[in-house]
Amino acid sequence: MNIEKTIRKIIKENINNDPKLDTLTLDDKIAEWGINSFLYIKLIVYIEQEFDIDMNDDLSFADIVSLRSIINKINEYIPAE
């Protein structure tokens, strides 16, 4: 499973369908995608459902600042293959 493509798909289908999302890099800030704290919560719920994980309740908006940080966080919850 390609985590980056899956996250981009989740964002485009459920959070923000802006075509410029295709050009954003791994290190662009998610605030630049139009994701605020409310949409952040929705994003986390969609990620948990898609990857069948349960992220910590103490996860904060400051923990997830870019696509790279989202991928790194997901990798903490998915066992290595």
VENKAFEN-V577538 format. One record per pair of residues at least 12 apart in sequence whose C-alpha atoms are under 10 Angstrom apart, sorted by sequence separation. I is the first residue (numbers start at 1). J is the second residue. D is the distance in Angstrom with one decimal. If there is no record, write none. Layout:
<<I;J;D> <I;J;D>>
This chain:
<<9;21;9.7> <21;33;7.0> <8;21;7.5> <9;22;9.8> <20;33;8.6> <8;22;7.8> <59;73;9.8> <18;33;8.2> <44;59;9.3> <8;24;9.7> <17;33;9.6> <18;34;9.3> <5;22;9.8> <16;33;7.3> <44;61;10.0> <15;33;9.1> <16;34;7.2> <41;59;9.9> <55;73;8.6> <15;34;8.6> <16;35;7.9> <41;60;9.2> <55;74;8.3> <15;35;7.6> <40;60;9.1> <41;61;8.5> <44;64;9.6> <54;74;9.8> <12;33;10.0> <40;61;6.9> <53;74;8.2> <55;76;9.3> <56;77;9.8> <4;26;8.5> <11;33;8.9> <55;77;7.5> <16;39;9.2> <37;60;9.1> <38;61;9.7> <47;70;9.3> <51;74;8.1> <54;77;7.9> <11;35;9.2> <15;39;6.7> <37;61;6.5> <40;64;8.7> <53;77;6.5> <14;39;9.3> <15;40;8.8> <36;61;8.6> <37;62;9.8> <52;77;9.4> <53;78;7.5> <35;61;10.0> <44;70;9.3> <48;74;8.8> <51;77;9.0> <52;78;8.9> <15;42;7.7> <47;74;8.3> <51;78;8.0> <11;39;9.6> <14;42;8.3> <15;43;7.1> <14;43;7.9> <48;77;9.8> <11;42;9.6> <15;46;9.7> <30;61;9.8> <11;43;7.1> <14;46;8.2> <10;43;7.6> <32;65;9.9> <33;66;9.7> <30;64;7.9> <31;65;7.7> <32;66;9.4> <11;46;8.9> <29;64;8.9> <30;65;5.7> <31;66;8.5> <7;43;8.9> <10;46;6.9> <11;47;9.6> <29;65;5.4> <30;66;5.2> <10;47;7.6> <28;65;8.1> <29;66;4.7> <30;67;7.1> <27;65;8.2> <28;66;5.6> <29;67;7.7> <7;46;9.1> <27;66;5.3> <28;67;7.2> <29;68;9.6> <30;69;9.9> <7;47;7.4> <10;50;8.6> <26;66;6.4> <27;67;6.3> <28;68;8.7> <29;69;9.7> <30;70;9.7> <6;47;8.9> <25;66;8.7> <26;67;4.9> <27;68;6.0> <24;66;9.8> <25;67;7.6> <26;68;4.9> <27;69;8.1> <7;50;9.2> <24;67;8.9> <25;68;8.7> <26;69;8.3> <3;47;10.0> <6;50;8.4> <26;70;9.4> <6;51;9.4> <26;71;9.1> <3;51;9.1> <1;51;9.7> <8;67;8.5> <7;67;7.9> <4;67;7.4> <7;70;8.2> <3;67;9.8> <4;68;8.2> <7;71;8.2> <6;71;10.0> <4;70;8.8> <3;70;9.2> <4;71;6.7> <3;71;6.5> <2;71;9.9> <3;72;9.7> <3;74;8.3> <3;75;8.9>>
